[in-house]
Amino acid sequence: LITKQITDLSCLKELAALFDLYRQFYKQAPDLVGSENFLHQRITNLQSVIFVVVYNHTMVGFTQLYPLFSSVSVQHSWLLNDLYVLPEQRGIGAATALLQRAQLFAQQTNSKGLALETAIDNPAQKLYEKLGWQCDTETLHYYWKTI
């Protein structure tokens, strides 16, 4: 397994195909053009950090981090918003490699840490906890929709 950071558009098409499968996993309609445009904007505008896992010369998983800031702690942190591994490649350690690479990046950028949100029935919770993540039981998260 090779984990690398995406810093340019050289593999945008391959990444967009993987990203679109991730979106479909979350019940979104296929939209390869939209996926490519979205990632193009994040990469060219330096709005996110993307890591991928390559196995046998094929991109099999990715994670995307977005910057967050805390006024109270006067620190920055990262939101691990997306994490996906192709179903046929699950179990080879790709998700672990991506999570560990994100943790290393958080340390290297002197951030407060990483945050993520997941479904209460997501089996990946066991992996998060194995890698030192802790479930936040002290705060509630609310969301307001414009539509």
For each residue, the residues with C-beta under 8 A, 3 or more apart:
1: 53 54 55 92 93 94 97
2: 53 54 55
3: 51 52 53 54 97 98 101
4: 51 52 54
5: 49 50 51 101 105
6: 11 15 43 50 51 52
7: 43
8: 43
9: 12 40 43 44
10:
11: 6 14 15 52 59
12: 9 15 16 36 39 40 43
13: 16 17 36
14: 11 17 18 59
15: 6 11 12 18 19 39 50 52 59 62
16: 12 13 19 20 32 35 36 39
17: 13 14 20 21 32 35
18: 14 15 21 22 52 59 60 61 62 84 86
19: 15 16 22 23 35 38 39 62 82 84
20: 16 17 23 24 30 31 32 35
21: 17 18 24 25 84 86
22: 18 19 25 26 62 82 84
23: 19 20 26 28 30 31 35
24: 20 21 27 28 29 30
25: 21 22 84
26: 22 23
27: 24
28: 23 24 31
29: 24
30: 20 23 24
31: 20 23 28 34 35
32: 16 17 20 35 36
33: 36 37
34: 31 37 38
35: 16 17 19 20 23 31 32 38 39
36: 12 13 16 32 33 39 40
37: 33 34 40 41
38: 19 34 35 41 42
39: 12 15 16 19 35 36 42 43 50
40: 9 12 36 37 43 44
41: 37 38 44 45 47
42: 38 39 45 47 48 50 64
43: 6 7 8 9 12 39 40 46 48 50
44: 9 40 41
45: 41 42
46: 43
47: 41 42 66
48: 42 43 64 65 66 81
49: 5 64 65 78 105
50: 5 6 15 39 42 43 62 63 64 65
51: 3 4 5 6 62 63 65 98 101 102 105
52: 3 4 6 11 15 18 59 61 62
53: 1 2 3 59 60 61 62 85 94 97 98
54: 1 2 3 4 57 58 59 60
55: 1 2 58 60 89 92 94
56:
57: 54
58: 54 55
59: 11 14 15 18 52 53 54 62
60: 18 53 54 55 85 86 89 92 94
61: 18 52 53 83 84 85 86 89 94 95 97 98
62: 15 18 19 22 50 51 52 53 59 82 83 84 98
63: 50 51 80 82 83 84 98 99 101 102
64: 42 48 49 50 80 81 82
65: 48 49 50 51 78 79 80 81 102 105 114
66: 47 48 78 79 81
67: 76 77 78 79
68: 76 77 78 79 115
69: 75 76 77
70: 73 74 75 76 77 112
71: 74
72:
73: 70 112
74: 70 71
75: 69 70 111 112
76: 67 68 69 70 109 111 112
77: 67 68 69 70 106 111 112 113 114 115
78: 49 65 66 67 68 102 105 106 109 111 113 114 115
79: 65 66 67 68 114 115 116
80: 63 64 65 83 99 102 114 115 116
81: 48 64 65 66 116
82: 19 22 62 63 64
83: 61 62 63 80 95 98 99 116 124
84: 18 19 21 22 25 61 62 63
85: 53 60 61 89 90 94 95 98
86: 18 21 60 61 89 90
87: 90
88:
89: 55 60 61 85 86 92 94
90: 85 86 87 94 95
91:
92: 1 55 60 89
93: 1 96 97
94: 1 53 55 60 61 85 89 90 97 98
95: 61 83 85 90 98 99 124 127
96: 93 99 100 127 131
97: 1 3 53 61 93 94 100 101
98: 3 51 53 61 62 63 83 85 94 95 101 102
99: 63 80 83 95 96 102 103 127 128 131
100: 96 97 103 104 131
101: 3 5 51 63 97 98 104 105
102: 51 63 65 78 80 98 99 105 106 114
103: 99 100 106 107 114 131 132
104: 100 101 107 108
105: 5 49 51 65 78 101 102 108 109
106: 77 78 102 103 109 111 113 114
107: 103 104 110 111
108: 104 105
109: 76 78 105 106
110: 107
111: 75 76 77 78 106 107 114
112: 70 73 75 76 77
113: 77 78 106
114: 65 77 78 79 80 102 103 106 111 133
115: 68 77 78 79 80
116: 79 80 81 83 128 133
117: 141
118: 122 124 125 128
119: 122
120:
121:
122: 118 119 125
123: 126
124: 83 95 118 127 128
125: 118 122 128 129 135
126: 123 129 130
127: 95 96 99 124 130 131
128: 99 116 118 124 125 131 133
129: 125 126 132 133 134 135
130: 126 127
131: 96 99 100 103 127 128
132: 103 129
133: 114 116 128 129
134: 129
135: 125 129
136: 139
137:
138:
139: 136
140:
141: 117
142:
143:
144:
145:
146:
147:
